[in-house]
Amino acid sequence: MPTLGWKPEANDVIIPLMGPTGAGKSTLINFIAGKEVTTVGHDLKSCTAELLPVVIGSLQSESMDGRLVLVDTPGFGDTYVDDADVLRNIGFWLEAMYEGETKLAGIVYLHDISLTRMLGSTLKNLDVFQKLCGEGALKRVVLCTTKWSDIYEEEGERRTEQLKEIYWKEMMERGSTVCKFKDSQESARDVIASIIEEDRIGKMDALQIQEELVTAKKLIPDTEAGRQLRYSLDQLLTSLKQASSKDSSRRKELDAQITAIRDQIRTMRVPATQRILRLLDLRVDKILDKFMHLDATPPSLSAGNKRLVPAVGARLDADVKELIMLVGEAETSDKRLLELSDAKITNFGSDEQATTEVRCWSVKGEDSKPLFVVAAPSFDSHLGDVPAIFEKVRTWLANSCREDMKFGIIFLRSSVHLSPSEPLVEQSELESKTLIATLPSGETGTVELTEPSLAGRALELVKQSGLKSNALFATFASKATDTVKYGFDGSVASFEETSEQALKMFDIALHNPVGLDLLLKELQTISEGATNRRGKGLKSWFRHRRRGT
């Protein structure tokens, strides 16, 4: 069976199997193993959504000194898994292998020879695969044809020659070899024999995407494979639009596909903020590498040159699925909550940046399992504005967290909110400014501009967003709210300043969690909404009152 807890060993012969969904990757693994060790799909739905390492053990070959590890990978063009997610999963796995100094022995790329023509999804798989490997690694790639029992031998040979002359020509010129898998254990083991033999001489060169992600610090959409996938999706989108305009009977079906492809293309775009963070990360890494090379003491990681480390998602165990997203009006309130819950800071950020950076804290829950709290910059101490704070949080989450994580949201207020019938922004949260202006009457007078504070703006934006029903608006008070049900309706629940009540606050928030995708989407909407409001001038935020002349 797939070894989910597999840990690489020095002599492992690691061979990923790649190719389109349904090409026969799982079948090949089972034949090599001599028994069923992974599920084979017989319909359009792929049985492989994640990368599954399968430890076969030794094949009793003189060429092998260690275990054989075959890695079943998802294919592009799957009906149930987005192509962007497939590339992300493959990229993250290859990045982790490279960072752990675990090298591959080679790669087997599978192609269904029974296909009568090169489908768009099949060509997309091949194009992205070539960009993923890069020219230097192609000499350790085996191009394997499958499904020979579904076609006449002569026709299969003819199609193989076409593949060699057109689609595989460039790869073969750079050292890739071609073989066929004919549904037998002997044939299956012949497919990987050359890779095992060459592994005795040395491991495979790093793949292009590994060097891009680890050395060049690129984000997956900015890699050559990511760019190729985005190009393929753009081409598919154009084709679907043309088909939809010509075939009214299938318009509804095609329009649904168009929407799905657009969503994938959108996820393949990288916000400028993320690119800047990766460039800063690369810059600091180069500085540290230089000092290490000179055997010198590197500069301290102060606020001016703090190293941006991958945060929560890169360090948490796979079983950690729920976190708390803490947004606070005042630094003192946030600090009090974390003190009461005996929170410990993780290795992201520094004490000097507690008020300006997103921070991750570890809290021990009632069941002794750690609970992680992601704390946003507090509004009263941040030098920026509301859009900057929410964009900072969104960027941190996008870079640091896994897609399967869910978040309980706490908006920690510094005081209990006024009743629903009263204005949204409290008088205590207002800042007054004055200016000299020409009034409608033509007279010159003083106009008082009463502007909501950052906390007031943030509160209004969150309550108007899709997060309102998921956010627990809470505050500390001398007495806890005398109710069992917290409706997540925008009203503020009061908690006593005790450790028990602090942990209860976390527990309640986690009873109504939100997924990472929706959280990122709503944070972007909030950030854009705050930016638009700020840009509409004084009328959007200020109340005018004539004082006299």
N, C-alpha and C positions, 0 to 999 in steps of 0.2 A: 504493500500500500504506500501512497505518497508519504514521505517523511517530513511532516510539518515542522518538527523540532530539529531538523537536520543542522548540524554544525560542521563546517568544512574541516577536513584534516589535510595535513601537508601533502600526502600522496594521493589524494582523491583525483580521479580522472573525471572531470566535470564536462558534460556535453549537453548543452541546451538543444532542444528540438524546436524549430520554428517553422512557420508557414501558415497558410490560410486555415480558417476553421473548416474541419471536415477532411483535411488532407491525409489524416491517418497517423498523427503523432502518438496518440495513446495506444493505438494498435501496434505500432512499431516497438514501443517500450515493452508491451506485454510479450511480444514474440522474443525479444532479446532476453527478458527475464525467464521465459519458459513457463509463465503462469500469469494470471490476471492480477496485476498490481495497481492498475489505474483504470477508471471507468471509461469505456468507449462510447461515444455518441453515435446514434444511428438516425438522427434527425437534424434539423437545421439549428437546433439549440446547442451551443457549445457546452461541453462538460468541464471546460477549463476556463475559469475567469481570473484566477491568480496563477503565479508560477509555482509549480509543484515539483520539488526535487524528489526523485525516487532513487533510493540507494539499492542497487542491484547486488553489491558485493563484488567479489572477484569472479571473473569468467574462466579462471584456471588457465590463464594465458601467460606464456613466458614474458610477454610484453608488459604485463601489468604488475605493479608492485603494491597498488593500493586498491581502494574501493572504486567501483564504477558508479557514478551518479548521473542519471539522466534527468533533465529538467523539462517537464511538460509545460509549454507556454501557451497563452491565449493567442488567437489569431485575429487579424483585422477583418472587418466586414461581418462581424458576428451580429446576429439579430438582436441579442439581448445585452450586449456590452458595447459601449461607445468606443470608437477607435482611439479617441483621446485618452480614455481610461486605460486601454490596452497598452499604449505607448508609455503612459505614466508608470504602470506597474512594471513593465519590462525595464524601463529606464532606472527606476528606483532600485530594482534588484541588482542590475548590472553595476550601478553606482556603489551599492553596499559591498559587492564582491571586490571591486577595485580598491575601495577604501580599506578593506580588510586584507589587502594584498593576497587575495585568492584569485588565481588565474584560471582561465578556462583551458581545456584541452583542444576544443574545436567546436564547431556548430554544424548540425545537420538541418538543411532546409528542404522541406517536403513539398512536392507538387503532385496533384491528382492528375495522372495521365489520361484518365477517362473523360476529362473535360473536352468538349468538342472545340472550344475556342478559349482564348485568354480573356476571362471575365474581368470587369473593371476592378472588382474586389481582389482578384488574384494578382493583377498587375500592381495594384496599390500595395499589397503585401510585399511583393518583390522589390518595388522601388524604395519603400521605407527600409526594408531589410538591408539593401546595399548601402544606404546612407548611414544606417545604424552601425554596420561593420566598418566601413571605410576601406580604402584600397589595401592597406597593409595587412589586414586580418583575413582577406579573402582566400589566401593560400591554405587556410585551415578550415575551409567550408566545403562540405559535401552536399551536392545538389542531388536529392534523391527523388525518384519518381515512384508513385504508389498506385494502388488500385489496378494492377495489371490483370487481375481476374475478371475485370469488368469490360475488357476490350480485347479485340483480336491482336495477336502479337505483331503482325505486319503494320497495322494501324498505329500501335503504340510506338514502334520503332520510327515510323514516319514523323509522328508528333515529337518524339525525342530529338530527332535531327533538326526539326524546326525550332525547338527550344534552344538548342546549341548554336544554331546559326543566327538567331535573332535576339532572344531574350536573355540567354545566358552567356553569350559570346564574350562580353566584356569581363564578366566574372571569371570565366575559364582562362582568359588571357592573363589574369592576375593570380592564377594558381588553383582555382576551385576545381574539384573533380566531380564527375557524374557517375551515379550508380542507380540500380533499380532494386526495389524491395518487392519480392514476389510471394508474400504471405507464408514464409517459412522461417524457422529459427535460424537456419544456416544463412539464408539470404539476409535476415535482419542483422545478424552479427557481422556479416560482410560489410554492411553499410558503415559501421563504426570502426572497422578493423584498421583502416589507414590512419584514423585519428589517434587510436590507441598506440599504434606503432610510432608515430611522430611524437607523441607525448613523452616517449622515452628520451628523445633528444632535447626537448624543451617545451615549455608551455606556449600557448597561443599569444600573439601580440595583443596588446590592449585594443579593444574596439574603439572606434572613433567616438561613439557616444560616451564611453567611459572617460576618455580624456577631456571631452567637452564639459562634462558635468563636474568632474573632480578637479582637473588641472585648470581649465579655463573658467570654471565657476559659472557656466551657462545654465539657464533654466531650460527645462525640457522643450518648450515650444521654440526656443532659440537655437537648438541643436540642428544639425543638417537633417536628421531624421524627422524632427518636429516640423521643420520648414517644408520638407517633402510631403508629410502628411497633410499639412495645411493646404498645400498646392493641390493635392489629390482631392481633398474635400471641396475646394473651390471649383474644380473641374466637375465634380459630381453635382454640385449645387447648380451649376449652369445647365447641365444636361437635364436635371429634374425640372428646372424652370421651363425649359423649352418643351419638354414632354407635357407638362401641366397645361401650357397654353394651347397645345394641339389636341389633347385628348380630354374632352370635358367629362367623359364617363369615369375617368380615373382621377379627376382633379382633387377630390377630397383626400384620397389615399396619397397622392403625390405631394400635396400641400403639407400633409402631416410629416412626410419624409423630409421635405424642405425645411420645416421648422426644426426637426431633430438635427439636421446637418448644420443649420445656422447656429444652434446651441453649441455644437461641437467646435465649430470654427471660433466662436466667442471664447470658449475655454482655452483655445490654443493661442489667444492673444495675451501678451504679457504687459501688465500695467507698468508705466514708466518708473513708479516707485520701487517695484520689485527689481527692475534692471539696475537701478541705482544701488540698492542694497547689495546685490550680488557683486557689482563692480567694487564697492567699498570693501566687501569681504575679501575679494581677490587682491586688492591693493594692500590690505593689512597683512594677508598671508605672505605676500612677496617680501614685505618689510621684515617679518619674523624669520622667513627662510634665509634672508640675507644675513641677519645677525647670527643665526645658527651656523651658517657656513663660515662666518668669520670668527666663530667661537667667542662671540661677544654677548654681553647681557642685553636682551631685547628691551625696548622701551616699555614702561609700565602701561597697562591697558586702562588708561584714565578716560575721562569723559571725552577728551579730544581724539583719542585713537582707540576706543573700545572695539575689541574684536566682535564681530557679529557672528555668534555661534548658532547652529541649528538648534531650535528649542524643543518644545515639548514632544512633538510627534516623532522626532528622531531619537528620543531617549526613553519614552515610555514603553512598557511592555505591551504586547499585542492585546492583552486582555483588558487594558484600560480603555474604556469606551466612553465614559462620561466625565465631563469637567464642568467647573463653574466659571462663567464669564462675569466678572465683577466690574461694574461701572459705578464710580462714586463721585458725588458732588464735591466732597471735601477730603483732603488728605487725612485729616484727623479721624474721620469716620472710618475710612478704609483701614487705617493703621489699627484702630481699636478693634475692628472685626477680626483682623488677622492675628492680633495679640491674644484675643479671647479664644480663638481656635487653635492657638499654639502652632501657627504656620511657620514653616521653614522655607527660606528662599532657595530656589534651585539655581543652577549655574548659568542663568541668563540674566544679564543686566548687572548692575552694581549699586551699592548703597547710595552713591552720589547721584544716581540717575533715577531714584525711586519715584520722582514726581514727573519725569519726562519720558520714560520708556515703559513699554508693556513688560510686565514681570510675571513670572510663574512661581506660585507658592505650593508647597506640599503640606496637606493637612491630614492628620490621622483621624479617620472616621470611627464610628462606634464599633464597627466590626474589625478594627485594626488595619483595614486596608487603606492605603494612601488615597486621598482625594486631592486633585490638583485644581488650583484656583488661578485663573488667568486674570490679572488685575490691570485694567486700563489706567492711563494717566488720569489723575483727578482733575476736575475742571477748575478748581479754585487756585491751583498752583501751576497750571500749565501756561507757558508763555505764548502758545499758539492760539488757534481758535477752534471752534467746534468741528469744522470739516477736517482739519489737520489731525485732531484727536481720533475721530472715528476712522479716518483713512489709515492712521498708524496702526490701530487695532486690527482693521481688516487685512492689511498687508502682513502683519505678524501672524495672524491665524492662517492665512493662505500659504505662507512659507513654512509654517511649523506643525500644522495639525493634519492628521489623517482624515480621509473623507468619511470614514465610518464613525467618527466621534460625534457625540451629541453634547449639548451645552445647556445647563441650567443658568438662566440669566438673572442677575440681581442688580437692580439700580438702587444704590444705597444713598438715601437722602440724608441731608444734615438736620432736617426737621420735618415734622408731620405736615403734609400738604393741607391747603385750605379745602373747604368743602367744595363739591363739584359745581355748585351754583356760583362760586366766586371765581375771579379771574385766574387764569392758568398760572401766571407768573406772580409770585409774592412780592410785596413791596420791599421786603428785606433783600430780595435778589436783584434789585434795580440799581443801576448806576446813572446818575444825572449828569448831563452835559448841557452847555448853553452855547448859542451862537447868535451873531447879529444877522438878521435876515430882513428882506423886504416883504412886508405882509401884503395880502391881497388888496388892501385898501390903498396901497402905495406908500404907507408909512413905514418907517424903519423901527424895528423893535427887537426885543430879546426873545428868542424861542427856546424853550426848555425841551431838550431831547432826553426822554427817559428810555434807556435801553436795557433789555433783559440781560442778566449776567450770562456767562458761558453755561453755567449749570441750568439756568432757566431755559435757554435755547435748546440745550441738549434734551431736557425733560420733555419739552413740547414735541421735538422731532421724534423721540422714541415712542411717545404716546400716539403719534399720528402714523407710525410705521406698522409693518406687519408683525413686529416683535411685541406689540402692546399686550397681546393675550398670552405671551410666553414669559414676559418679564415680571419678576417679583419686585415691586416697589416697596422698599423697606426702610426703616429707621430705628434707632435706639431710643427708648423712652423709659420712664421710671416704672411703667407697668406694661406688660405684654398685651397685645390685642386680645380681647376676650371672645375669640371665635375659633372654631376648629377649621373652617373652610377659608382658604385664601383664593379669591376668585380670579386673580390675575386680570382684573378689570381696570387697572389704573389707580385704584385706591392704595393708600400706603398702609402696610402692616407694621405694627410696632413690636419690637422685641426688647426684652430686658437685657442689660449689659452683663450677661453671664456666658460662660463657656457652653453650657447646655443650649441656651437660646441661639448662640452663634452657629452651632452645628445644626440646630433645627432649621435655621434659615437656609443653609445649604441643602438640607434634605428636602425641604418644601420646593425649592427651585428646581431640583432634579426630578420632581414629579411631573413637571411640564416642560420637558426639554425641547430644544430645536436642533435640527441637523446642521452640519457645517455649511452645506451648500446654501440653505435658506439664510443662515446667519450672515454669510459673506454678501449675499445679494441684498439683504436689508441694510447692512452697514454701508454698502455702496450707495443705496438709495438715500439713506440718511445724510451721508456726506455730500452727495450731489444736491440734495434738497437744501442743506445748510448753505452751500456755496451759491446756489441760485437766489436764495433769499437775501444773502449778503450783497449780491450784485444788483438787486433791484432798487437800491437806494434807500434813503431815509424813510420813505413811506412804509416800507415793509416792516420795519422794526420799531420805529419811534412814534411816540404820541406827541403831538404839537400842542402847546398852550401859550397863548399870548400873555405876556407879563405886563406890557405897557410900553410906552415910548420914552 
